[in-house]
C-alpha cells in the first residue's frame, strides 16, 4: 500500500519507467493479501471449503494468476536491471513506458486465460472424473495428475527461477567489473595509497585505453610525443585544473555503483523468499498428487 500511495503521489517516482514494474508487483501482492488470504483463512478455520465448486475454481484462478504474475514481475525486474547495466546509454530509448505497460498487460492476460482454462476446463480436456470433493476442500483438479504437476512446476518455478538466477548473476558480474569507461587505479593521496575511479579518455583517433590493462610502453611513448591523453596522464590533468570535474565524475560513478549493488542485493533477497515459498507449494502439491 505504501508503494502504491508513493507512486500515485510523487511525480518523480511515476516518471521512472522501471517503477511501473514495481507498482505491478505491489498490486499483485496487495490483492493476494486482501482477497486470497482471507478466504483461505476462513477455510483453514472451518477445516473445510464452505463456498462451493464455482467459487472454489474462481478463487483458485485468482490465486494462481496473482502468484504467477508476481513471479513474472520479478523476472521483469531482473530483466530490467540486466538491460540497465548492459545497454547503459541506450537503456532510456529501449525501455519505454509503452513497452513496459504492454509487457505487464500481456502477462496478466496470458496468466488469467491459462488458469481459467485449467480450473474450468481440465475435466473436459483430460476426460477423467474429478477427484476433488468441493464440500470439503478446494484444489486444482490437475494436481492429481503427476505429469501435469511436474509440467506446472517446470513452468511456474524452475524456468522463472533459472532466468532470474542467470540475469542476477550477469548483473552482479557487470556491477563488479564496473562501467566500461571507468578504471580503478591506486593513486597517492594525503591519507596514503587509495583506489579511485578514473575515467579512461579517448584519444584523437577515437581509440580508448583498455580499462583492465596497463598501457603498454609503446603507447606511453606515443602519448608523450603526440599529446594523446591516457589513464596515467589523468593525474597531470587533475593538477592542471580539472580536479573538481573529475572528482564530480568519481562521486557520480561511486553513487551509481552503490545504487546498482543495493538493488541487486534487495532483488536477491526477494528472489530467495519467493523461491522458498514456491518450494513449499511444490512440496504440498506433490503430497496431494501422491508422488
Secondary structure, 3 states (H helix, E strand, C coil): CHHHHHHHHCHHHHHCCHHHHHHHHHHHHHHHHHHHHHHHHHHHHHCCCCCHHHHHHHHHHHHHHHHHHHHHHHHHHHHHHHHHHHHHHHHHHHCCHHHHHHHHHHHHHHHHHHHHHHHHHHHHHHCCCCCCCCCCCCCCHHHHCHHHHHHHHHHHHHHHHHHHHHHHHHHHHHHHHCCCCEEEEEEEECCEEEEEEEECCECCCCCECCCCCCCCHHHHHHHHHHCCCCCCCHHHHHHHHHHHHHHHHHHHHHHHHHHHHHHHHHHHHHHHHHHHHHHHHHHHHHHHCCC
